[in-house]
Amino acid sequence: MAKAHFIFTKYASSFSVHVSNLEKLSVEQIQQIEAFVSERNGIFDFDTYIFVIKKRLEFNEFTLLLEHILLEASCEEKILKVQQKRKVEFGKYKGMFYSDIPDAYLLWLKSNYKGKDREILEAEIIFRSL
């Protein structure tokens, strides 16, 4: 029996998962995935093999959840790179795009900044593999 393969994508207030091998799964496995989505008030689109759940969840939390409910699947994370159009509004690099600030300052912000642009910082750190 094939193991489900999930491709996880995080958005600002939700996440989506593409089941890349849905056609190879058994009816029982598909029903288990459907139940998982339904219990979380999500939507499963069988045309695109994607389910969406309106909850903010990190990739590692998602994989732990799957382990907890005993849903066997291999998982990978898809990281979206969005053109950073936001500029830093404070400090030494005020006026620069987040994508243009030095790595050292970005890492310093990661440890010291708790403001509204936190998600932009995290996305940039992931993109740069810091």
C-alpha positions as CSV (number, residue, x, y, z in Angstrom):
1,M,0.0,0.0,0.0
2,A,1.3,3.4,-1.0
3,K,2.0,6.1,1.7
4,A,0.4,9.5,1.2
5,H,2.8,12.2,0.1
6,F,1.9,15.7,1.3
7,I,3.3,19.0,0.1
8,F,2.7,21.6,2.9
9,T,2.4,25.3,2.1
10,K,1.9,27.9,4.8
11,Y,0.1,31.2,4.3
12,A,-0.6,34.1,6.7
13,S,-3.6,32.6,8.4
14,S,-4.0,29.1,6.9
15,F,-2.2,26.3,5.2
16,S,-2.8,24.1,2.3
17,V,-1.6,20.6,1.5
18,H,-1.3,19.0,-1.9
19,V,-1.6,15.2,-1.9
20,S,0.7,14.5,-4.8
21,N,-0.1,10.8,-5.1
22,L,-3.8,10.7,-4.3
23,E,-4.6,8.4,-7.2
24,K,-2.3,5.7,-5.7
25,L,-3.9,5.7,-2.3
26,S,-6.5,3.2,-1.1
27,V,-10.1,4.3,-0.4
28,E,-9.5,3.8,3.3
29,Q,-6.5,6.2,3.2
30,I,-8.4,8.8,1.3
31,Q,-11.3,8.5,3.8
32,Q,-8.8,9.0,6.6
33,I,-7.5,12.2,5.0
34,E,-11.0,13.4,4.4
35,A,-11.9,12.8,8.1
36,F,-8.7,14.7,9.1
37,V,-9.8,17.7,7.0
38,S,-13.4,17.6,8.0
39,E,-12.7,17.5,11.7
40,R,-10.7,20.7,11.3
41,N,-13.5,22.4,9.2
42,G,-11.3,22.3,6.2
43,I,-12.1,21.9,2.5
44,F,-10.7,19.0,0.3
45,D,-10.7,19.8,-3.4
46,F,-10.6,16.5,-5.3
47,D,-10.0,18.2,-8.6
48,T,-6.7,19.7,-7.5
49,Y,-5.8,17.1,-4.8
50,I,-5.5,20.0,-2.3
51,F,-7.0,20.5,1.1
52,V,-7.0,23.8,2.9
53,I,-7.5,24.3,6.6
54,K,-8.0,27.9,8.0
55,K,-5.6,27.7,10.8
56,R,-2.2,29.0,11.2
57,L,0.1,26.0,11.6
58,E,3.9,25.5,11.2
59,F,5.2,22.6,9.2
60,N,6.7,20.8,12.2
61,E,3.3,21.2,14.0
62,F,1.6,19.6,11.0
63,T,3.9,16.6,11.0
64,L,3.5,16.1,14.7
65,L,-0.3,16.2,14.3
66,L,-0.1,13.6,11.6
67,E,2.0,11.4,13.9
68,H,-0.5,11.9,16.8
69,I,-3.5,10.8,14.7
70,L,-1.5,7.9,13.2
71,L,-1.9,9.1,9.6
72,E,1.1,7.7,7.7
73,A,2.5,10.1,5.2
74,S,5.7,11.6,3.9
75,C,5.8,15.3,4.1
76,E,7.7,18.2,2.5
77,E,7.4,21.9,2.9
78,K,6.9,24.3,0.0
79,I,8.2,27.7,0.9
80,L,6.8,30.6,-1.1
81,K,9.1,33.4,-2.0
82,V,7.2,36.6,-2.4
83,Q,8.8,39.7,-3.7
84,Q,9.4,41.8,-0.5
85,K,7.8,45.1,-1.2
86,R,7.8,46.1,2.4
87,K,10.5,48.4,3.7
88,V,12.1,48.5,7.1
89,E,10.4,51.3,9.1
90,F,12.9,51.7,11.9
91,G,16.6,51.6,12.8
92,K,19.8,51.6,10.9
93,Y,18.3,50.2,7.7
94,K,15.1,52.3,7.6
95,G,13.8,52.7,4.1
96,M,15.5,49.6,2.7
97,F,13.6,46.5,1.5
98,Y,13.7,43.6,3.9
99,S,15.2,41.5,1.1
100,D,18.1,43.9,0.9
101,I,19.2,44.1,4.5
102,P,22.4,42.2,5.6
103,D,22.2,38.7,7.0
104,A,23.7,39.7,10.4
105,Y,21.0,42.4,10.9
106,L,18.3,40.0,9.9
107,L,19.5,37.4,12.4
108,W,19.7,40.2,15.1
109,L,16.1,41.1,14.3
110,K,15.0,37.5,14.6
111,S,16.2,37.5,18.2
112,N,15.3,41.0,19.2
113,Y,12.3,42.2,17.2
114,K,8.7,41.3,18.0
115,G,6.9,43.9,15.9
116,K,4.3,43.7,13.1
117,D,6.7,42.6,10.3
118,R,7.7,39.4,12.1
119,E,6.3,37.2,9.3
120,I,8.3,39.0,6.7
121,L,11.5,38.5,8.7
122,E,10.8,34.8,9.1
123,A,10.1,34.3,5.4
124,E,13.3,36.1,4.5
125,I,15.3,34.0,7.0
126,I,13.9,30.8,5.5
127,F,14.5,32.0,2.0
128,R,18.2,32.7,2.8
129,S,18.6,29.4,4.7
130,L,19.9,31.3,7.7
